[in-house]
Amino acid sequence: MAKGPICPLIKKVCIGHDCAWYGHMEGINPQTGKPIDSWDCSIKWIPVLITEQARQTRGVQAAVESHRNEASEAAKQLNEKLAGAAAFMGMVDAVARQAPQTQIPLRTPSVLPYVDSE
């Protein structure tokens, strides 16, 4: 009979500190909030690490969304102020009346004749 936990990689009794996947985990368990300070198989920690990664990702997503909302509101206020200033100065109508109604013709590049330097 096996004397300890079975390794999911080699399907034999865990070899503990002799295994490259055996490591020290220190921190806070994201599921319970309790401190963690133990040596164990890294495969065992994968669900805990995935849970923590998802929690951190949600935090970043919330921060990005908050920043986007603030930037959007600031841009809206700036656009309103610029539109108000332009209307106050009468620039919008003046620019529209002065704008040319025809298209600018395209200029074709001039072709230089071939000159032999010898």
PyMOL CGO cylinders between C-alpha atoms (Angstrom):
from pymol import cmd
from pymol.cgo import CYLINDER

trace = [
    CYLINDER, 0.00, 0.00, 0.00, 0.98, 3.58, -0.61, 0.3, 1, 1, 1, 1, 1, 1,
    CYLINDER, 0.98, 3.58, -0.61, 2.34, 5.42, 2.42, 0.3, 1, 1, 1, 1, 1, 1,
    CYLINDER, 2.34, 5.42, 2.42, 1.55, 8.96, 1.19, 0.3, 1, 1, 1, 1, 1, 1,
    CYLINDER, 1.55, 8.96, 1.19, -0.27, 10.91, -1.49, 0.3, 1, 1, 1, 1, 1, 1,
    CYLINDER, -0.27, 10.91, -1.49, -0.04, 9.67, -5.07, 0.3, 1, 1, 1, 1, 1, 1,
    CYLINDER, -0.04, 9.67, -5.07, 1.74, 12.01, -7.50, 0.3, 1, 1, 1, 1, 1, 1,
    CYLINDER, 1.74, 12.01, -7.50, -0.47, 12.97, -10.48, 0.3, 1, 1, 1, 1, 1, 1,
    CYLINDER, -0.47, 12.97, -10.48, 2.60, 13.09, -12.73, 0.3, 1, 1, 1, 1, 1, 1,
    CYLINDER, 2.60, 13.09, -12.73, 4.40, 9.81, -12.04, 0.3, 1, 1, 1, 1, 1, 1,
    CYLINDER, 4.40, 9.81, -12.04, 1.40, 7.91, -10.58, 0.3, 1, 1, 1, 1, 1, 1,
    CYLINDER, 1.40, 7.91, -10.58, 3.52, 6.75, -7.62, 0.3, 1, 1, 1, 1, 1, 1,
    CYLINDER, 3.52, 6.75, -7.62, 3.99, 7.89, -4.02, 0.3, 1, 1, 1, 1, 1, 1,
    CYLINDER, 3.99, 7.89, -4.02, 4.98, 11.59, -3.84, 0.3, 1, 1, 1, 1, 1, 1,
    CYLINDER, 4.98, 11.59, -3.84, 8.75, 12.02, -3.54, 0.3, 1, 1, 1, 1, 1, 1,
    CYLINDER, 8.75, 12.02, -3.54, 8.41, 15.38, -1.80, 0.3, 1, 1, 1, 1, 1, 1,
    CYLINDER, 8.41, 15.38, -1.80, 11.42, 17.71, -1.85, 0.3, 1, 1, 1, 1, 1, 1,
    CYLINDER, 11.42, 17.71, -1.85, 13.19, 15.57, -4.46, 0.3, 1, 1, 1, 1, 1, 1,
    CYLINDER, 13.19, 15.57, -4.46, 10.56, 16.55, -7.04, 0.3, 1, 1, 1, 1, 1, 1,
    CYLINDER, 10.56, 16.55, -7.04, 10.99, 19.65, -9.22, 0.3, 1, 1, 1, 1, 1, 1,
    CYLINDER, 10.99, 19.65, -9.22, 7.25, 20.35, -8.88, 0.3, 1, 1, 1, 1, 1, 1,
    CYLINDER, 7.25, 20.35, -8.88, 7.36, 20.38, -5.08, 0.3, 1, 1, 1, 1, 1, 1,
    CYLINDER, 7.36, 20.38, -5.08, 7.50, 23.97, -3.90, 0.3, 1, 1, 1, 1, 1, 1,
    CYLINDER, 7.50, 23.97, -3.90, 6.90, 26.45, -1.14, 0.3, 1, 1, 1, 1, 1, 1,
    CYLINDER, 6.90, 26.45, -1.14, 3.66, 28.43, -1.28, 0.3, 1, 1, 1, 1, 1, 1,
    CYLINDER, 3.66, 28.43, -1.28, 3.34, 31.52, 0.88, 0.3, 1, 1, 1, 1, 1, 1,
    CYLINDER, 3.34, 31.52, 0.88, 0.58, 34.11, 0.82, 0.3, 1, 1, 1, 1, 1, 1,
    CYLINDER, 0.58, 34.11, 0.82, -3.16, 34.42, 1.38, 0.3, 1, 1, 1, 1, 1, 1,
    CYLINDER, -3.16, 34.42, 1.38, -5.65, 31.81, 0.23, 0.3, 1, 1, 1, 1, 1, 1,
    CYLINDER, -5.65, 31.81, 0.23, -8.07, 33.69, -2.08, 0.3, 1, 1, 1, 1, 1, 1,
    CYLINDER, -8.07, 33.69, -2.08, -10.91, 31.31, -1.21, 0.3, 1, 1, 1, 1, 1, 1,
    CYLINDER, -10.91, 31.31, -1.21, -10.67, 31.44, 2.58, 0.3, 1, 1, 1, 1, 1, 1,
    CYLINDER, -10.67, 31.44, 2.58, -8.58, 34.55, 3.28, 0.3, 1, 1, 1, 1, 1, 1,
    CYLINDER, -8.58, 34.55, 3.28, -6.35, 32.56, 5.62, 0.3, 1, 1, 1, 1, 1, 1,
    CYLINDER, -6.35, 32.56, 5.62, -2.54, 32.76, 5.42, 0.3, 1, 1, 1, 1, 1, 1,
    CYLINDER, -2.54, 32.76, 5.42, -0.73, 30.01, 3.52, 0.3, 1, 1, 1, 1, 1, 1,
    CYLINDER, -0.73, 30.01, 3.52, 2.79, 28.87, 4.36, 0.3, 1, 1, 1, 1, 1, 1,
    CYLINDER, 2.79, 28.87, 4.36, 3.41, 25.30, 3.27, 0.3, 1, 1, 1, 1, 1, 1,
    CYLINDER, 3.41, 25.30, 3.27, 5.41, 23.00, 1.05, 0.3, 1, 1, 1, 1, 1, 1,
    CYLINDER, 5.41, 23.00, 1.05, 3.33, 20.97, -1.36, 0.3, 1, 1, 1, 1, 1, 1,
    CYLINDER, 3.33, 20.97, -1.36, 2.96, 19.79, -4.96, 0.3, 1, 1, 1, 1, 1, 1,
    CYLINDER, 2.96, 19.79, -4.96, 2.60, 22.63, -7.48, 0.3, 1, 1, 1, 1, 1, 1,
    CYLINDER, 2.60, 22.63, -7.48, -0.15, 20.67, -9.26, 0.3, 1, 1, 1, 1, 1, 1,
    CYLINDER, -0.15, 20.67, -9.26, -2.22, 20.90, -6.05, 0.3, 1, 1, 1, 1, 1, 1,
    CYLINDER, -2.22, 20.90, -6.05, -1.90, 24.71, -6.08, 0.3, 1, 1, 1, 1, 1, 1,
    CYLINDER, -1.90, 24.71, -6.08, -3.16, 25.22, -9.66, 0.3, 1, 1, 1, 1, 1, 1,
    CYLINDER, -3.16, 25.22, -9.66, -6.87, 25.70, -8.68, 0.3, 1, 1, 1, 1, 1, 1,
    CYLINDER, -6.87, 25.70, -8.68, -5.90, 28.19, -5.95, 0.3, 1, 1, 1, 1, 1, 1,
    CYLINDER, -5.90, 28.19, -5.95, -3.63, 30.13, -8.35, 0.3, 1, 1, 1, 1, 1, 1,
    CYLINDER, -3.63, 30.13, -8.35, -6.31, 30.20, -11.05, 0.3, 1, 1, 1, 1, 1, 1,
    CYLINDER, -6.31, 30.20, -11.05, -8.81, 31.56, -8.52, 0.3, 1, 1, 1, 1, 1, 1,
    CYLINDER, -8.81, 31.56, -8.52, -6.37, 34.27, -7.45, 0.3, 1, 1, 1, 1, 1, 1,
    CYLINDER, -6.37, 34.27, -7.45, -5.57, 35.16, -11.06, 0.3, 1, 1, 1, 1, 1, 1,
    CYLINDER, -5.57, 35.16, -11.06, -9.29, 35.56, -11.83, 0.3, 1, 1, 1, 1, 1, 1,
    CYLINDER, -9.29, 35.56, -11.83, -9.71, 37.80, -8.77, 0.3, 1, 1, 1, 1, 1, 1,
    CYLINDER, -9.71, 37.80, -8.77, -6.78, 39.99, -9.83, 0.3, 1, 1, 1, 1, 1, 1,
    CYLINDER, -6.78, 39.99, -9.83, -8.10, 40.19, -13.40, 0.3, 1, 1, 1, 1, 1, 1,
    CYLINDER, -8.10, 40.19, -13.40, -11.48, 41.39, -12.15, 0.3, 1, 1, 1, 1, 1, 1,
    CYLINDER, -11.48, 41.39, -12.15, -9.72, 44.09, -10.14, 0.3, 1, 1, 1, 1, 1, 1,
    CYLINDER, -9.72, 44.09, -10.14, -7.77, 45.28, -13.18, 0.3, 1, 1, 1, 1, 1, 1,
    CYLINDER, -7.77, 45.28, -13.18, -10.90, 45.21, -15.34, 0.3, 1, 1, 1, 1, 1, 1,
    CYLINDER, -10.90, 45.21, -15.34, -12.73, 47.39, -12.83, 0.3, 1, 1, 1, 1, 1, 1,
    CYLINDER, -12.73, 47.39, -12.83, -9.86, 49.88, -12.73, 0.3, 1, 1, 1, 1, 1, 1,
    CYLINDER, -9.86, 49.88, -12.73, -9.70, 50.08, -16.53, 0.3, 1, 1, 1, 1, 1, 1,
    CYLINDER, -9.70, 50.08, -16.53, -13.46, 50.59, -16.75, 0.3, 1, 1, 1, 1, 1, 1,
    CYLINDER, -13.46, 50.59, -16.75, -13.32, 53.35, -14.14, 0.3, 1, 1, 1, 1, 1, 1,
    CYLINDER, -13.32, 53.35, -14.14, -10.49, 55.09, -16.00, 0.3, 1, 1, 1, 1, 1, 1,
    CYLINDER, -10.49, 55.09, -16.00, -12.37, 54.79, -19.28, 0.3, 1, 1, 1, 1, 1, 1,
    CYLINDER, -12.37, 54.79, -19.28, -15.47, 56.37, -17.73, 0.3, 1, 1, 1, 1, 1, 1,
    CYLINDER, -15.47, 56.37, -17.73, -13.44, 59.26, -16.32, 0.3, 1, 1, 1, 1, 1, 1,
    CYLINDER, -13.44, 59.26, -16.32, -11.63, 59.85, -19.63, 0.3, 1, 1, 1, 1, 1, 1,
    CYLINDER, -11.63, 59.85, -19.63, -14.91, 59.69, -21.56, 0.3, 1, 1, 1, 1, 1, 1,
    CYLINDER, -14.91, 59.69, -21.56, -16.55, 62.22, -19.23, 0.3, 1, 1, 1, 1, 1, 1,
    CYLINDER, -16.55, 62.22, -19.23, -13.54, 64.56, -19.47, 0.3, 1, 1, 1, 1, 1, 1,
    CYLINDER, -13.54, 64.56, -19.47, -13.58, 64.36, -23.28, 0.3, 1, 1, 1, 1, 1, 1,
    CYLINDER, -13.58, 64.36, -23.28, -17.32, 65.08, -23.31, 0.3, 1, 1, 1, 1, 1, 1,
    CYLINDER, -17.32, 65.08, -23.31, -16.87, 68.14, -21.11, 0.3, 1, 1, 1, 1, 1, 1,
    CYLINDER, -16.87, 68.14, -21.11, -13.97, 69.39, -23.24, 0.3, 1, 1, 1, 1, 1, 1,
    CYLINDER, -13.97, 69.39, -23.24, -15.98, 68.99, -26.44, 0.3, 1, 1, 1, 1, 1, 1,
    CYLINDER, -15.98, 68.99, -26.44, -18.91, 70.88, -24.91, 0.3, 1, 1, 1, 1, 1, 1,
    CYLINDER, -18.91, 70.88, -24.91, -16.65, 73.74, -23.83, 0.3, 1, 1, 1, 1, 1, 1,
    CYLINDER, -16.65, 73.74, -23.83, -14.94, 73.93, -27.22, 0.3, 1, 1, 1, 1, 1, 1,
    CYLINDER, -14.94, 73.93, -27.22, -18.27, 73.92, -29.04, 0.3, 1, 1, 1, 1, 1, 1,
    CYLINDER, -18.27, 73.92, -29.04, -19.55, 76.65, -26.74, 0.3, 1, 1, 1, 1, 1, 1,
    CYLINDER, -19.55, 76.65, -26.74, -16.45, 78.78, -27.27, 0.3, 1, 1, 1, 1, 1, 1,
    CYLINDER, -16.45, 78.78, -27.27, -16.59, 78.36, -31.05, 0.3, 1, 1, 1, 1, 1, 1,
    CYLINDER, -16.59, 78.36, -31.05, -20.27, 79.25, -31.15, 0.3, 1, 1, 1, 1, 1, 1,
    CYLINDER, -20.27, 79.25, -31.15, -19.68, 82.27, -28.91, 0.3, 1, 1, 1, 1, 1, 1,
    CYLINDER, -19.68, 82.27, -28.91, -16.99, 83.62, -31.21, 0.3, 1, 1, 1, 1, 1, 1,
    CYLINDER, -16.99, 83.62, -31.21, -19.04, 82.96, -34.32, 0.3, 1, 1, 1, 1, 1, 1,
    CYLINDER, -19.04, 82.96, -34.32, -16.22, 80.97, -35.82, 0.3, 1, 1, 1, 1, 1, 1,
    CYLINDER, -16.22, 80.97, -35.82, -18.31, 78.02, -36.92, 0.3, 1, 1, 1, 1, 1, 1,
    CYLINDER, -18.31, 78.02, -36.92, -20.47, 80.03, -39.33, 0.3, 1, 1, 1, 1, 1, 1,
    CYLINDER, -20.47, 80.03, -39.33, -17.57, 82.13, -40.58, 0.3, 1, 1, 1, 1, 1, 1,
    CYLINDER, -17.57, 82.13, -40.58, -15.44, 79.10, -41.38, 0.3, 1, 1, 1, 1, 1, 1,
    CYLINDER, -15.44, 79.10, -41.38, -18.34, 77.38, -43.15, 0.3, 1, 1, 1, 1, 1, 1,
    CYLINDER, -18.34, 77.38, -43.15, -18.97, 80.43, -45.36, 0.3, 1, 1, 1, 1, 1, 1,
    CYLINDER, -18.97, 80.43, -45.36, -15.31, 80.81, -46.27, 0.3, 1, 1, 1, 1, 1, 1,
    CYLINDER, -15.31, 80.81, -46.27, -14.67, 77.17, -47.10, 0.3, 1, 1, 1, 1, 1, 1,
    CYLINDER, -14.67, 77.17, -47.10, -14.11, 76.58, -50.82, 0.3, 1, 1, 1, 1, 1, 1,
    CYLINDER, -14.11, 76.58, -50.82, -16.82, 74.56, -52.50, 0.3, 1, 1, 1, 1, 1, 1,
    CYLINDER, -16.82, 74.56, -52.50, -14.55, 73.06, -55.18, 0.3, 1, 1, 1, 1, 1, 1,
    CYLINDER, -14.55, 73.06, -55.18, -12.01, 70.34, -54.89, 0.3, 1, 1, 1, 1, 1, 1,
    CYLINDER, -12.01, 70.34, -54.89, -8.33, 71.12, -55.17, 0.3, 1, 1, 1, 1, 1, 1,
    CYLINDER, -8.33, 71.12, -55.17, -6.95, 69.63, -58.40, 0.3, 1, 1, 1, 1, 1, 1,
    CYLINDER, -6.95, 69.63, -58.40, -4.24, 67.04, -57.96, 0.3, 1, 1, 1, 1, 1, 1,
    CYLINDER, -4.24, 67.04, -57.96, -0.81, 67.98, -59.24, 0.3, 1, 1, 1, 1, 1, 1,
    CYLINDER, -0.81, 67.98, -59.24, 1.07, 65.42, -61.24, 0.3, 1, 1, 1, 1, 1, 1,
    CYLINDER, 1.07, 65.42, -61.24, 4.77, 65.13, -60.45, 0.3, 1, 1, 1, 1, 1, 1,
    CYLINDER, 4.77, 65.13, -60.45, 7.08, 66.61, -63.02, 0.3, 1, 1, 1, 1, 1, 1,
    CYLINDER, 7.08, 66.61, -63.02, 9.27, 64.11, -64.80, 0.3, 1, 1, 1, 1, 1, 1,
    CYLINDER, 9.27, 64.11, -64.80, 12.89, 65.08, -65.18, 0.3, 1, 1, 1, 1, 1, 1,
    CYLINDER, 12.89, 65.08, -65.18, 14.60, 64.12, -68.44, 0.3, 1, 1, 1, 1, 1, 1,
    CYLINDER, 14.60, 64.12, -68.44, 17.35, 61.57, -68.23, 0.3, 1, 1, 1, 1, 1, 1,
    CYLINDER, 17.35, 61.57, -68.23, 20.78, 63.27, -68.21, 0.3, 1, 1, 1, 1, 1, 1,
    CYLINDER, 20.78, 63.27, -68.21, 23.88, 61.24, -68.87, 0.3, 1, 1, 1, 1, 1, 1,
    CYLINDER, 23.88, 61.24, -68.87, 26.62, 62.45, -66.51, 0.3, 1, 1, 1, 1, 1, 1,
    CYLINDER, 26.62, 62.45, -66.51, 29.51, 61.23, -68.72, 0.3, 1, 1, 1, 1, 1, 1,
]
cmd.load_cgo(trace, "trace")
